[in-house]
Amino acid sequence: MPLLQSLKNLFKSFKSADAGLETAGKHWGERAREQVALNKPNSWAECPVVNSEYICPLISGQAHVGWLEYVARKYYTSPVSTALSLGCGGGGLERHGLQLQIAEKFDAFDVSEDALQLAKQEAQNSGQLESINYTVANLNKVEFAENSYDAVFASQSVHHIEALEHYMQQVGLCLKPGGYFIINEFVGPNQFQWTDVQLQHCQRLLEEIPESYRQMIREPGIKHSVERPTIEFMNGYDPTEAIRSADIVTELEKKFEIVERRDFGGTLLHLVLDNIAGNLSDSDEGKIILRNLFAQEQRLLASGEISSDFTLLVARRK
């Protein structure tokens, strides 16, 4: 996935009357501008090698079949009438979903007016705007009509939801019987309160990477450590970030039956590769380093010493 498209999917400015969402908006706006200017992937999920050799194979079993295409092939052999996209950001999910013929049309909601303006422009450019209806909404408070959608999608947005009980109740209400709620999500520690074991392994793996590959992308200097942020820092950085991420699966299971779960790690890679991922994609030596990281994370996941922080969930209303 190109960097700019990844940023559009990531960008959540969270502009609203809520002070926490407004703070988050400023943060993500600054990050998006920085990364577009750099034009270099700095997170694990933006790195092409990580996607083709790690994330995609864990989800679909194929190097170039991402999570949405995997879902489309398995669950949507013919398009449904209307799908819902929650936390749509720059609109990449809806545009790709239409291309994959998951649905004939999408309703898409996001709290950010800026992101929706971007999404509308991109849909206009691709000739898909007539098939997508964009609406500004705070997903902590939004209410939907009963049995109004054939499918519901959320990608890397549920971990920003604090009112998970209300959110899950509304998704269950609006989803038609037999329809799927599909989540591609971070389900690791709340507010990035990494475990001691996680941090120990991350520090060890980071120190194994030569300093020439640890030049930070977002700012000058060499990355020397992986640390647990304080709650005070998280509240200032982005009060919505991973606010109840560790509770997502538990709350989902109260309203839905999980029919498929495809974990794709990230427990170590997410932290080790943050701010340096783009340094490792373009050389044979960098790719060897990445493959070693993949193997070490998978070994620790298989042993049960760590658990996956990222997962694809396909759920059906009970």
Number of C-alpha atoms within 10 A of each C-alpha: 14 12 18 17 15 16 22 20 21 22 26 29 25 31 22 18 9 10 12 17 22 17 20 23 22 16 18 19 16 12 17 19 13 15 17 15 10 13 13 21 27 21 19 23 20 20 22 20 21 25 19 17 18 23 28 19 18 19 21 17 14 15 17 15 18 19 19 21 19 16 20 17 14 9 14 16 12 13 18 17 13 18 28 26 23 23 32 31 31 28 30 18 21 27 22 13 23 18 13 18 18 26 22 16 23 28 18 25 23 26 24 25 20 19 26 23 15 16 25 19 16 18 20 13 10 10 11 17 18 11 17 24 14 20 15 18 19 20 22 17 11 13 16 14 11 13 14 15 23 20 26 24 24 17 22 19 25 27 23 25 22 20 14 21 15 17 20 19 17 19 28 24 19 20 24 18 15 12 20 25 25 22 21 21 22 26 22 24 17 17 24 19 16 17 12 11 10 18 20 13 18 24 17 13 20 21 14 11 16 11 12 10 17 23 19 20 22 16 9 8 10 15 19 13 13 21 15 13 12 11 14 9 11 17 16 13 16 22 21 21 20 26 21 21 24 18 17 21 15 10 16 23 15 13 18 20 15 18 10 12 15 16 18 20 22 25 26 29 22 17 21 27 27 20 22 23 29 25 21 24 18 11 10 10 12 19 17 13 18 22 16 13 22 19 12 16 24 21 13 17 16 12 10 10 11 19 19 21 19 20 22 21 19 20 22 22 20 12
